[in-house]
């Protein structure tokens, strides 16, 4: 059984809370025509920080789970395809609810693909800091280009008329996963924590955050449905 480090679960729980906050604000804009500026300024930084924390922890967790030698590719493939399938479910649901801006290559699609292709990078360890920086740099460059097709969306190339409520292409976002791999190998080699940390796992706030972190996938899958139902009920009531 994979050893768990409470601080990783807790940080993932923090990311879940940040995500719910941002999606709630988006819902207020969409359903109630609030004018909360989410595409720039503080809330845009907040969104980027939330996604970056999630993806960084994906990389750290992959490093921790890769401590055992001779991990077979099929393990990465099965795990990645499972997450990617959940991403496709989100695509179908949002296609029904938001037909004009549904999720095409969102964060679950990216995580699924990242888990699979991270197999190639699993032994590079400290070189992943360089590879991660390269992916991010290429992504920043591609952001400045517009094409007249959308079949390379997953890489970061998109047309002028493309819009999705959740879009995380491989460039630059897989770079964050690789940087997480780097820090995971640096901080958690040999199945142990390589730094001193006070054991706060019994603190109630920490325990709650860890609980959310352990259930992050199911919370991600269900929270948008719950938020949608809440907004519908409030719409009817008021």
N, C-alpha and C positions, 0 to 999 in steps of 0.2 A: 504493500500500500504506500502511495506517495506521501512523504512527510509534508505536513502543512506548517507554514510559518504564519503566525497570527497577524503580523504586520502587513503581509501581502493581502490576506483576506480583508483586513480592515480598510486598507487603501482602496481595494476594489469596492467595498461598501460605500466609501466616500464618493467614488466615481458614480455609483448607482444613484445616490441622493442628488448629486449634481445634475445627472441626466434627467431625473424626474422633475427637478426644478425647471430646467430649460424646456423640456417638452410641455410642461404645464403653461409656461409663458407663451410658447408657440400656440398652444390651444386657445388661450385667451385672445391672442391676435386673430386666429382663424375663425373661431366661433362667435366671438363677441366684438370683433373689429376694434380691439384695443390697438394702441399705436406704440407698443413697446419695440424699440429699435434692437432687433436681434442680428441684423446682418452686418453690423459694424460696432465699434466702440467696446464698452465693457462686456456686454453679453456675447459678442462674437468671440472675444478673448476667452470668456467663460466656456463657451462651446468647444473651442479648440483645446483648452486645457482639459476639459472632461474627456474628450475623445483621446487625447494624447495619453492621459493617465490610464485609461482602459487598455490601449494598445501597448503602452510601455509594460504594463503588468502581464499582458499576454506573453510578451517576450521573456520577462522574468520567470514566469511560470513554466514556459517551455524549457528554459535553462535548468530549472530545478528538476523537472521531470526527465531531463536528458542526462542526469548524473550517472544513471546506470549505463554501462557500455553495451554496444551491439543492439541498440533500440532499432527495431525493424521499421522500414518505410511504411508498411501496411498499417502500423499503429497511427502514424501521422495522417495517412490517407483517410482512414475510417473516422478519426476525430474531426479532421477538417471537413470532410463531406457531410458529417452530421451537422456541424455549425452552418455550413453553406446551405443545407436543406432548410434549416430554420430561417435563414435569410430569404429563401425563395417563398416560404410561407408568409413572411412579412411583406414581400412584394405582392403576393396575391391579395392579402388583406387590404393593404394600402391602395392597390389598384381599384378595389371595390369602394373604399371610403373616400379616397382622394384621386379620382381618375385622371386629373390633369397634372399632378405632381407626385405620383407614387414613387416608392423606393425602388430603384433599379440596381444599384451596386452600393448597398449601404454598409454599415459597420460589421454586421454579421457575415455578409458575403466576404468582406475583406478579411475578417478573422479566420473564416474557413479556408480561404486561399492561402493566407499567411501561414497557418499551421502546416499545410501541405508543403509549401515551397521552403519553409524554414528548415526542413530536413536537409536541404543542400547546404545550409549555413551553420548547422548545429556544431560542427567541429572547428569552425573558424575562431570561435571564442572572442578574443580581444580584437581581431580584425573586423568584427561586426560593427564596431564603432565607426570605422572608415566606410564600410559598405552602407551602413545606415545613413551616414552623412551624404553619400553619393545618391541614394534613393531620394532623400529629401531635396537635394539640390536639383536633380532632374525634374522632380515634381514641381518645384518652383518655376523652372524654366518652361515646362509644358503648360503651366497655368496661363502663360502669356500668348499661347497659340490657339487659334480657333480653326476647326476643320468643318467640312460640309457633310460629315457623316458622324454616326454615334456608335459604330461597332467596335471602337477601341476605348469605350468609356472606362472599362476596368483598369486601363493603364493611366488614364488622366487626360486623354484627348477627347474633346467634346465639341459639339456644334454650338452656334450662338443661341439657338432656341431651346437648348436643353435645360431642364430644371427638375430637381428631385428634392424631396424634403430630407433625404438622408443619402449623402454621396461621399464615399471614401475610396478613391482609386488607389491602386497599388503604389503609384508614384504620387505623392511623397509618403503616404501613410505607412507602407510596409517598413520604411526607414525607422519609424518609431519602434516597431516591433523588434527590429534588429538591434537598436540601441538598448532596448529592454533585455535582449539576449546577452549583450555585452555586460550589462550591469548584473544580470542574474548569475553569469559565470564568475564575475568578479566578487560578488557578495555572498554567494551561496554554493561555493564549490564543495565537493566531497560530502554532500548531504548535511552540511552544517552551516550555521550563520557565521560569517567571518567578521562580524563586528559586534560590539557590545550594545545590548538593548535591554532596558529594564522590562521585566515581565509584567505587562499590564493587561494580560489577556483575561483577567477576572474582573476588571473594571466594567461596570454595566454599559457604559457608552461604547467601550471597545468591543464588548461581547455583542452588542447590537450591530455595530458596524461589521464585525466578522460574520455574523449571521447573514446579513445582506450580501456580503461578499461571496459567501459560499453558495448562495442561491441566486447569484447575479444573472445567470442565463434565464431561469424561469421568470424572474422579476422583469427582465428586459422584454421577454415575450408577452407577458401579461399586462404590464403597467399601461401600455398605450391603449389596450382594450378597456381597462378600468377607467383611465382618464377620459376616453371617448364617451363611455356610458355616463360618467359624472357630468360631463359637459352637456350631454343630451338631456339629462334629468334637470339640470339647472336651467337649461333653455326652456323646457316645458313648464317648470315651476315659476320662472320669473319672466 
